């Protein structure tokens, strides 16, 4: 299978603008859906992207992707960060929804599963077009709401197992590992750890020595890894991290302990520093979840609906809540992800669901 490298904000071409608008115009010409007549003028659309913080390279790439998409359609993205504080997130959303919401599009990363419902209900009541990503309770479904257009996530069980298997191979199928978990009240953290557990079952020679939450934070992972290295010593042969930021924190802890290159490390997100580490051989593997694409596609989906080029009622059920494509990155293919390219056609209104890997059930 040919792997298409994931995009980087710096390489988002201005041709994206023509592709998006031309694609949407072509669809509009033959669109008999009343939504086309009722849609907002592109210039009237307000785009909002919200993540936890910009210090996380994955979330920074998300916002950069949103900026690039917004620029491509002649708009700007309002960037919101809430520092992992659920109360602050809800306050920001409430403030946005208190304004003019007729042509409002929001691409939101809920802090945890329990934070999604109030965001969804608020947006639906206000008539704002919403795309959420990563976190939601299983029983909360976009199909039950009018303006919650889509929910996008990745198969965390799959990615968690992929990096677990990669670590098992790296240590010869036997030895102790420690696990750095993410924010525990998130589907991503739960699913990825379930994937690790599946990997451990598949690789009985590998033993989980310890696990602790480091909340997707590099700084917390540095501290936790130091503690666990002191506790378990040379029994630690590998470190499984639920995201790349924590994996990079673990690498720093290993360097400080004089163990660089002696303990295998893997994470998830394919952020630039992690891809470089994989390419250099200091990190075993990561998984591409393409933050730049996520930042752009959430706004693109909402923009196409807001401007009447897509109608929510016409979106296939499998595209209302779905897993997006992801790829395991190892030393063998890391070069493909070091110089990623943007596919402008991904953001055309007729193609915004081209990366659907399967429905979220």
NORFENKA-V685646 format. One record per backbone hydrogen bond with DSSP energy under -1.0 kcal/mol. NH is the residue of the N-H (numbers start at 0). CO is the residue of the C=O. E is the energy in kcal/mol with one decimal. If there is no record, write none. Layout:
nh & co & e
NH & CO & E
NH & CO & E
//
This chain:
nh & co & e
10 & 7 & -1.3
11 & 8 & -1.8
15 & 12 & -1.7
16 & 13 & -1.5
18 & 14 & -2.3
19 & 15 & -2.9
20 & 16 & -2.6
21 & 17 & -2.7
22 & 18 & -2.4
23 & 19 & -2.4
24 & 20 & -2.3
25 & 21 & -2.4
26 & 22 & -1.7
27 & 23 & -2.3
28 & 24 & -1.9
30 & 27 & -1.1
35 & 32 & -2.1
37 & 33 & -1.5
38 & 34 & -1.1
39 & 305 & -3.1
43 & 40 & -2.1
44 & 41 & -1.1
45 & 102 & -2.3
47 & 104 & -2.3
48 & 77 & -2.5
49 & 106 & -2.2
50 & 79 & -2.1
59 & 55 & -2.4
60 & 56 & -1.9
61 & 57 & -1.6
62 & 58 & -2.0
63 & 59 & -2.1
64 & 60 & -2.4
65 & 61 & -2.0
66 & 62 & -2.4
67 & 63 & -2.3
68 & 64 & -2.2
69 & 65 & -2.6
70 & 66 & -2.6
71 & 67 & -1.8
72 & 68 & -1.0
73 & 70 & -1.6
74 & 69 & -3.2
77 & 46 & -3.0
79 & 48 & -2.6
81 & 50 & -1.2
82 & 51 & -3.2
84 & 81 & -2.0
88 & 84 & -2.2
89 & 85 & -2.3
90 & 86 & -2.1
91 & 87 & -2.4
92 & 88 & -2.4
93 & 89 & -2.5
94 & 90 & -2.2
95 & 91 & -2.1
96 & 92 & -2.6
97 & 93 & -1.0
98 & 95 & -1.3
103 & 100 & -1.3
104 & 45 & -3.0
105 & 128 & -2.9
106 & 47 & -2.7
107 & 130 & -2.7
108 & 49 & -1.9
112 & 184 & -2.1
114 & 111 & -1.5
115 & 112 & -1.2
119 & 115 & -2.7
120 & 116 & -2.8
121 & 117 & -2.0
122 & 118 & -2.4
123 & 119 & -2.6
124 & 120 & -2.2
125 & 121 & -1.9
126 & 122 & -1.2
127 & 122 & -2.2
128 & 103 & -2.6
129 & 146 & -2.5
130 & 105 & -2.7
131 & 149 & -1.9
132 & 107 & -1.7
133 & 151 & -2.8
134 & 132 & -2.0
139 & 136 & -1.5
143 & 140 & -1.8
144 & 141 & -2.3
148 & 129 & -1.8
148 & 146 & -1.4
150 & 319 & -2.1
151 & 131 & -2.4
152 & 321 & -2.3
155 & 153 & -1.6
158 & 154 & -2.2
159 & 155 & -2.8
160 & 156 & -2.0
161 & 157 & -2.5
162 & 158 & -2.2
163 & 159 & -1.4
164 & 160 & -3.1
165 & 161 & -2.1
166 & 162 & -2.1
167 & 163 & -2.2
168 & 164 & -2.3
169 & 165 & -2.1
170 & 166 & -1.8
171 & 168 & -1.5
172 & 167 & -3.3
174 & 204 & -2.0
176 & 206 & -2.8
177 & 237 & -1.8
178 & 209 & -2.1
179 & 239 & -3.0
180 & 211 & -2.3
189 & 185 & -2.2
190 & 186 & -3.0
191 & 187 & -2.4
192 & 188 & -2.0
193 & 189 & -1.9
194 & 190 & -1.9
195 & 191 & -1.9
196 & 192 & -2.3
197 & 193 & -1.8
198 & 194 & -2.1
199 & 195 & -2.5
200 & 196 & -1.8
201 & 197 & -1.8
202 & 198 & -2.0
205 & 202 & -2.2
206 & 174 & -2.6
208 & 176 & -3.0
211 & 178 & -2.1
213 & 180 & -3.4
216 & 213 & -2.1
220 & 216 & -2.2
221 & 217 & -2.2
222 & 218 & -1.7
223 & 219 & -2.9
224 & 220 & -2.8
225 & 221 & -1.9
226 & 222 & -2.0
227 & 223 & -2.6
228 & 224 & -2.7
229 & 225 & -2.0
230 & 226 & -2.0
231 & 227 & -2.5
232 & 228 & -2.2
234 & 231 & -1.8
235 & 232 & -1.7
236 & 175 & -3.2
237 & 175 & -1.1
238 & 263 & -3.0
239 & 177 & -2.8
240 & 265 & -2.1
241 & 179 & -2.2
243 & 267 & -2.4
246 & 242 & -1.7
247 & 243 & -2.9
248 & 244 & -1.6
249 & 245 & -2.3
250 & 246 & -2.2
251 & 247 & -1.8
252 & 248 & -1.9
253 & 249 & -2.4
254 & 250 & -2.2
255 & 251 & -2.3
256 & 252 & -1.5
257 & 254 & -1.4
258 & 253 & -3.5
261 & 258 & -2.3
263 & 236 & -2.2
265 & 238 & -1.9
266 & 284 & -2.0
268 & 286 & -3.0
274 & 270 & -2.5
275 & 271 & -2.4
276 & 272 & -1.9
277 & 273 & -2.6
278 & 274 & -2.7
279 & 275 & -2.4
281 & 276 & -1.8
282 & 276 & -1.5
283 & 264 & -2.9
285 & 328 & -1.9
287 & 326 & -3.0
293 & 289 & -2.1
294 & 290 & -2.4
295 & 291 & -1.6
296 & 292 & -3.7
297 & 293 & -1.8
299 & 295 & -2.4
300 & 296 & -2.8
301 & 297 & -1.7
302 & 298 & -2.9
303 & 299 & -2.4
304 & 300 & -1.7
305 & 301 & -3.0
306 & 302 & -2.2
307 & 304 & -1.5
308 & 303 & -2.0
309 & 303 & -1.6
313 & 310 & -1.7
314 & 311 & -1.4
318 & 315 & -1.9
319 & 316 & -1.3
321 & 150 & -2.4
322 & 357 & -3.2
323 & 152 & -2.6
324 & 354 & -1.6
328 & 285 & -3.5
332 & 329 & -1.1
333 & 329 & -1.5
335 & 332 & -1.4
336 & 333 & -1.3
345 & 342 & -1.8
346 & 343 & -1.8
347 & 344 & -1.4
350 & 347 & -2.0
353 & 350 & -2.2
355 & 352 & -1.4
356 & 322 & -3.5
357 & 322 & -1.2
359 & 320 & -2.9
//
